[in-house]
Amino acid sequence: MIANKVIPIHPRILRPKKKQLPEAGLIKKYIQEKNEQALISTFYTSIVKYAKQKQFTVAEKLREKLMELVPMALSEIIETGDIIEQEKNAALDPEKMKPFADLFNQFSKSEATAFFFALTHREVKANTPVFEQCQFDDRLYFIQSGRFILSYYDSETRQNIDFAILQKGDVADAETFFSLTSHTTTLTPIEKSNISLLSKTAYDKMLLSNPSIESKLHCFCGNRKKSCRIDHSKRQARRHYKRFSTEIKGQFHKIDANGRASREPVKIHIVDISAGGLCFVMNNNKDLDRAGLHKSWLKISGTYPVNAMMREFSTIARVVSLQILPFDDCSVHVQFKEPIDELKVMEMVQPNSMTA
């Protein structure tokens, strides 16, 4: 039995894009009349209808609204959830899953269904880049058909360097997807091709109910990255300076558009450095706007020992990438506005500490 409750008036009815659902008027009417049974019946009928029509996003949003407005309608909530799951299972496309069987075979049945319907599918034209170097987006790309060139622009030679061919079953842009950084490469289809996309928003939502997908996807992408057909003879060295590991405590102030540094410093641990930039780790900074740091300018300072003395350093740098680590930690790579002297770098590091 559904418990009696006061149903709040909620004038904002779900709309897919700008088009109002046909049921919106009835839902609004029953909310205003506080007619719980009619409201539940309308939601139930609508959810089943859209699930049968394979409009799962609409069905799931309506079910979420049902749970919000009438949380005690347990049987209807459970039953519509089962119906949506059954319709999704029936709508799975084995041909789109087959190129990534190694990934889907790791998933449970519910995980496989959740992952498949988190994807969107797109046909792309030949010679039209899917993404370009220095642009930013938050999607992971699965190659369904066709062939793609992965390339980058070498500023020293002023040439576009093609260094890999991706084709059916490959994954592109995992490094950018799992960190907060701009593209370092350009992906261009050689012929008309098909891809599947996983957005960061869909990924994060999926992990709420399927957290174990994260490690499985990480592992799969790592393995696929290793299997890419890279032409090493064309792959130029893209790092201009050698990196060295170090252990320096420091801090940074974010610089705003007017060139003013923030008042409150953020404590950091610098873990490697080169003449061109450094990497630092922030510990337990879940309240910090980490996404807002991307491409921002920072004033970084710290101290390091030389013999028995402590020396200070300060520099201006721009954030080029961020990666979220366990326990709300975050690693950040920055590029100095002006390269620093390599002799100074050697002062700041330990002997035999080159990392790349």
Buried (B, 14 or more C-beta within 10 A) or exposed (E): EBEEEEBEEEEEBBEEEEEEBEBBEBBBEBBEEBBBEBBBBBBBEBBBBBBEEEBBEBBBBBBEBBBEBBEBBEEBBEBBBEBBBEBBEEEBEEEBBEBBEEBBEBBEEEBBBBBBBBBEEEEBEEEEBBBBBEEEBBBBBBBBBBBBBBBBBEEEEEEEBBBBBBBBBBBBBBBBBBBBBBBBBBBBBBEEBBBBBBBBEBBEEBBEEBEEBBEBBEEBBEEBBEEBEBEEEEEEEEEEBEBBBBEBEBBBBBBEEEEEBEEEBBEBBBBBBBBBBBBBBBEEBEEBEBEEBBEBBBBBBBEBEEEEEEEEBEBBBBBBBBBEEEEBBBBBBBBBEEBBEBEBBEEBBEEEBEBE
